[in-house]
Amino acid sequence: MNKPLILVVEDDAAVKNLITTTLETHQYRFRTASTGETAVMEAVSHNPDVILLDLGLPDMDGIDIIRKIRSWSKTPIIVLSARSEDTDKIDALDAGADDYLTKPFSVEELLARLRVTFRRLNDAGDSAAAPASVFTNGEMRLDYAAGTVTMSGQELHLTPIEYKLLCLLAKNVGKVLTHTYITKKIWGSA
């Protein structure tokens, strides 16, 4: 299984280098962004498992980035910021951040917080109820167990590819899926 993908949003080159070197050493996959606009685009395009976010970016305040990402995603966000006042921490957490680490920080603590975040993600996946065997949207009903699709009570006859594509989209409602991701999931290659 692949290591989780981490989006590192940091405009300070030295701090970004420290974080990415640490992640690389521990064999994590990562992408980077130096601005808020790029961070949001990366989050949409690559659907990271965790976001490490600096609040003081040149084009956008980190709190606004948290709110933007939270409007469509539940991806865990760990704030890494020099802002150490309680009000800053509370604002970030209330906006939707999952954790807050004040700079300067030790890489060991950052790695520990990442492990805790991944453990929570895994525990949530393990404790979640079995996936629903039926997906409905308006008049459409997709029965995974029976392998059937009905529209207004009438069974639709789909090709195997159409059925796989519909199942993939139904299981990822509200997510942006890239062409490459869809191709790999449906046909098994890019």
Buried (B, 14 or more C-beta within 10 A) or exposed (E): EEEBBBBBBBBBEEBBEBBBEBBEEEEBBBBBBBBBBBBBEBBBEBBBBBBBBBBEBEEBBBBBBBEBBBEEBEBBBBBBBEBEEEEBBEBBBEBBBBBBBBBEBEBEEBBEBBEBBBEEBEEEEEEEEEEEEEBEEEEBBBBBEEEBBBEEEEEBEBEEEEBBBBBBBBBBEEEEEEEEBBEEBBEEEE
